[in-house]
Amino acid sequence: MTCFNFFTFKLKTITCPNCNWIGQGKELSKGEFFEDSYISEFNCPKCSIEVGFIQFPMKEQMDKWEKENPGKKTDWE
């Protein structure tokens, strides 16, 4: 299982290790969300196997992204 980059994974090419589906991260199905750790799983839209997850960033990580990428939006915007 892959830990995706919160800021950029929606536009990345993803390949399902189970059925070899290929598409962008934004095409993945949302899986389980764990409130205690702010982790969200993402599943293959074809075979539903979990292919990766993200951990939502804390404020410090968001501030760092904005500082290192001035004017660049995240894939979530």
C-alpha positions in Angstrom: 0.0 0.0 0.0 1.3 3.4 -0.9 1.3 6.6 1.2 0.3 9.3 -1.3 1.4 12.9 -1.1 -1.6 14.9 0.1 -0.7 17.9 -2.0 -0.1 16.3 -5.4 -1.6 12.8 -5.6 -4.8 13.7 -7.3 -3.0 14.5 -10.6 -0.5 11.6 -10.4 -0.8 8.4 -12.4 -1.8 5.5 -10.2 -1.7 1.8 -11.1 -3.7 -0.7 -9.2 -1.4 -3.6 -8.1 -4.4 -6.0 -8.2 -6.1 -5.4 -11.6 -3.6 -3.1 -13.3 -6.2 -0.3 -13.7 -4.4 3.0 -14.6 -5.7 6.4 -13.9 -5.3 9.6 -11.9 -5.5 9.8 -8.1 -8.6 11.9 -8.4 -10.4 8.9 -10.0 -9.8 6.6 -7.0 -12.8 5.8 -4.7 -12.7 7.0 -1.2 -12.3 4.3 1.3 -12.3 4.3 5.1 -11.4 7.5 7.0 -9.8 7.3 10.4 -10.6 10.4 12.5 -8.0 9.7 15.2 -5.1 9.9 12.7 -6.7 12.0 9.9 -5.9 9.1 7.5 -8.1 8.5 4.5 -7.8 5.3 2.4 -8.3 5.3 -1.4 -9.5 2.3 -3.4 -9.3 1.2 -7.1 -12.5 2.2 -8.9 -12.4 -1.0 -10.9 -11.7 -3.8 -8.3 -12.2 -1.8 -5.0 -8.9 -3.0 -3.5 -7.1 -0.4 -1.3 -4.3 1.1 -3.3 -3.1 3.8 -1.0 -3.8 6.4 1.7 -3.1 10.0 2.6 -2.7 11.6 6.0 -4.2 15.1 6.0 -1.6 17.7 6.9 -1.4 19.7 10.1 -1.3 23.5 10.0 2.5 23.5 10.1 2.7 21.3 7.0 0.2 23.5 5.1 2.3 26.6 6.0 5.4 24.9 4.8 3.8 23.9 1.5 2.6 27.5 0.9 6.0 28.9 1.7 7.8 26.4 -0.6 5.3 26.6 -3.4 4.2 30.3 -3.5 1.0 30.7 -5.6 0.8 27.0 -6.4 -2.5 25.4 -5.4 -2.8 21.9 -4.0 -4.7 19.3 -5.9 -7.6 19.8 -3.4 -8.4 23.3 -4.6 
